[in-house]
């Protein structure tokens, strides 16, 4: 397996880490080729590329190191995650007869020429959402399988009641949660304005988990709107802590401009918390509009109106939460791993 890995906590990292864990639990021998900060979680072999601080050079170093490692050893199959780097290392290894499966996670569509190259010699192409499949099809790339991410049932099946979760975290009242990288792509710049619009009608607290380049901007906006006692920045949290926050929340707010899949939406639903998200990318797979949440245009008033509607209706929150939890709990990482094994078996023959 080639790609970002544990203990980093981005969407691709979580996907690759859980996939490796489940494949090992099923009896497969895994070697992970990743970046310098990666480490083993369950005894799997982890090969680390040299640590380089310069972004562009870092990527080239990773591609070179990964390709060398893939050529040095003989693997039954290479599972490359994120086409712009891991996919290219798989492409290079294929020139010496190695078989690789490349998985597109969304942001790797930015550089289309490289994406096409990374997929050109792949034995199979996987996308994590139907939207990515459509985008790849427009590039002339055939997708063999859509394999969205999953949830860890151990973290979501034994959660306390919502009120108990709030008490355990020192929270009270209506809670609107947002989790992710504080970036323009994830739409976090809109949250202060959305918060102010919601608070005109409903007394609520907004809890933001994560970090990123917009942190100072967000804090300045919150201060200028006089919302310091309503918008809370709690930093990054260990993945094992996050389900309790999902459970404590009444609504998950995810106003992304760009989203390959939207794992946070699926995790929120697994905790029984409905989602208000923008109608973009892979979120159309993660959230069923009007059933377990709302998908709306990326406009603050439209988003705020749906958050308000959910906060004002306990019955609607409960119904949507139950609908989403029932579906999300069926999408485990073990299911994800089994779907990959089917692809691998087809490739290996």
N, C-alpha and C positions, 0 to 999 in steps of 0.2 A: 504494500500500500504506500502510495506516494502522496504527500500533501501536508497541510497544517495539522498539528496534533496537540494532544494533551501536554501540559496543563492549560494551554491557551483556551479561551472560551468563546471565540467567534462562531458564527453559524457553521462554516465549513469544518472548523476544528471539532466542534461537538459531533457533527455528522460522522467524520472519519474516526473519531475516538470511539464512539458507541458501536460503529460498524465493526471495528477491529475487535472490540470486546466480545461482541456476540459471535463473530466468526470463530474466535478462540474457544468460546464456550461450546460451540458446535463441533470442536475437535480439529479445526484447521490451524496450521502453523503459519504465523504471521510475522513478517518483517516489515517494519515501518521505516520509511525514509522521509525525514522531515527537517525542520529548521533547528538551529542550535539550542533553543530553549526547550525542545521537546524532551519528554522522558517516558519511561515505561510505566504503565499503570498496573499490569497484571503479569509481569514477567516476559512480555513479548520483547523481541530484539528491536532496538531503535537505533537507527543510524542517523547521525546529525551532520548537517551541512555546516561548514565553517561560519562563524558569526561575522557578518558584514553589516555595518551600520548604514551604508548608502543605499537608498531604496532600489534604484535601477541595477546597481552592481549586485545587490543582495539577491535579486531575482535571477540574474545570469549565473551567479555562483551556485545557487540552489539547483538550477537546471543542469549545470555541468556536473555537479557532485552527484545528483540523482541519476543522471544518465550513466555516469561511470559506475555507480553502484549496481545499477540494473544490468549492465554488461558484464560486470565482474562475477556476479553470482547467477545461478540458473534458478528461475522461479517458474512455477506452473502457470501463473497468470500475474499480470501487473494491473493493479487497480489505481488509476491516476485520478486524483481529485483536484479540480481547478485547472482548466485547459491551458491558461496562459503560461503556467510554469510546469506543473506536474505533467500536463498533457504533452508538452514539448519534450520532456525527458522520455516519456513513453514512445513518442515518435522517433526519437534518436535511437532508442533501444530496439525498435522494430526494424531498423535498417540492418540489424544483425540477427533478425529472425525471432525476436521476442514478441509475444502476444500481449497486447494491453487493451484494457477497457477504460475509456475516459468518461468522467462524470462532469457535466456542466452544472455549476451552482448559481449562475446568474450574472454576477459582475464580470465573469470571464467573457461575456459577450461584447465588452467594450471595444476590443481590438479584433475585428472580424477576420482579418487576414490570418492572424495567428490562430484564431479559433478554428478556421477551416483547415489550416495546416495540422493542428493538433489532432483533429478528427480524421484526417485523410487516410491514415494507415491503421486506425483503430480497428480492432476485431469486433468491437461493439461500442455504441455511444449511449450513455445514460443521461437523462435530464431529471432534475428534482421537481419539476412542475410542468404542467401542460403548456404554460405560457412560454417557458424556455424551449420546449419542443417546437412550438410554432415559430419562434425566432430562428431557431436552427434550421428548420425546414425552409424558411425564407432565404437562408444562406446556401441552400442546396445540401444540407447535412441531414442524413437520415438518422433518426433516433430509434434505437432498438427497444428501449424500455424507459418508462417514467417511474422513478423510485423516489418518492418524497421521504423526508425525514420522519422520525417517530418520537415516541416518549418512553421514558423509563418507568415502568409500572411500579417499581419499588418506591419511587419518589412521589407518586401521585395517588396510589390507592389507599393509603392510610392517613390521609389528611384530616385534621380536625374540622369542626364546624367553622363557618365564616367568622362568627363572633369570637370564637376561641382563638382563631388565627390572629385576628386583630389584637386581642388582648395580649397574646404572646409577643407581638411585635410592638406593643405600646401605641397602637393606633386606635382610632375611634371614628364614628361617623361614616359618611360615604367616602370611599377611597377609589380614585382613578389612578391606575398604574400604567407606567410606560417603561419598557426595558429595551436596551440596545445601545449602539454606538451613537454618541451625540454628534451626528453629522447631518448635512443638508440632505443627503440621499435618504436617510431614515426619517426626515421631516421633523426633527426635534426643534428646529427653529420656530415651528408653528405652535408649539405647546403652550408658551406663555399667553399668547393671544387666545387660543382655544380655552385655556383655563379661565381667563377673565370673562369670556362670553358665557361659559357654563356657570360661573359663580354669580352672575347676575340673576340666575333663576334658582340655583340649588347650592346649598352650603355643602361643600365637599373639600377634600384634600387631594392633592396631586402628588404622587410619589414617583420619582424618577430614579431608576437603577441603571448605572452604567457610567461611562466617561467618554471623553472625546474632545475634538478640537472646538466644539461649540460651547463648552462648559462655561467659560467666562462670559460669552455673549448671553447665554441663557440666564445666568445669575444676574447680569445687568438688566435684562429685560424684565425679569421677575421683580427686581427692586424698583424699576421705573414704574411698574404697574401696581406697586404696593401689595404684592402677593407673597411676601416672605413668610407669612404665617399660614400660607395655603399651598405652597409648592415646596416640596422637600427633595433635596438631592442627597441620596444615601450612599452614593458611590457604587463600586462594583461589589457583587456578592458571589460567594461560592455557589456553583450550580446546585449543590444540595440544599442551599438555603432558599433559593428562588421559589420553589413550589409553595412555600408558606406565604410568600408575598402574593403570588397568583391567587391563592385561596382567600387571603384577607381582602383582596380587591373586589369591588363591585363591578368594575368595568376595566378592561384593558384597552388603552388608547394607543393605536399604532398608525400614525399619519405619514407613512413612508411615501416618498416619490418614486422609489425604485426598490423592488423586492423580488429576489429569485424564487423564494418559497414563502417564508414567514413562519419559522419554527416557533417564535414566541407566541404567535396566535394559536398554534396547535397546543402548545404547553398550557396556555391560559385556559383553553377549552377543556383540557384534561383535568384541570383543577375546578371545573364547573363555573368559570367566569366568562361571561359573554364578551365579545370583541367589537370595537368600533375601529375599522381600518379603512384605508383608502383603496379604491377599486383599481389596483395596479398589479401587474405581474403575477407572481405565484400566489398572492393572497387570495385570488379567486378559487384556488384549490383548497387553501387552508380554512377559509371562512365561507359558510353558506349564507348568503345574504337573506335576512329575514327569518332565518331558522336558528342559527346559533350566534348571530351577531349582525352587524350592518357593514356593507361596503358602500362607501360614498365617494363623491368626487373630492379632489384634494383642494378643499376650500374651507377655511376655518369656521365659517358660520354653519356650513352644511355638516361638518364634523361635530361641532358643538351641539347642534340640534339633536343628533342621534345619542350623544352622551347624555344629554338632558332627559331625553325620552326614556332611556334605560334607568337612570337614577330616580326618576319620578314613578316608575312602575316596578314594584317588587315582583309582581306576577310575571312580567315580561322577562325580568332578569333571571328569575328562577326557571322559567320555561326554556329560555335560550341556553342557560347554563347547563341544564339537564340534557338538552339535545346535543350540545357540543361535547359534554363529558362522555356520553354514551358512545359517540363516534370516535373521539380522540383516544380513548383508552384501548380501543381495538388496534390502533396503529402503533405497535410496539417496535423497538429496535430489533427484536428477534425476527419480526416479520420482514423488516427491511433487509436483514442479513440473508434470510431465506430467498428473497427475491434476487439478491446479488448472486447467490450460489447458483440459481437457475441460469442466470446470464453467463456465469463462469463456465458452467457445465456445457452450455451450448457452444461456447468459444473453444474449450478444450476438446470437446467431442468425446 
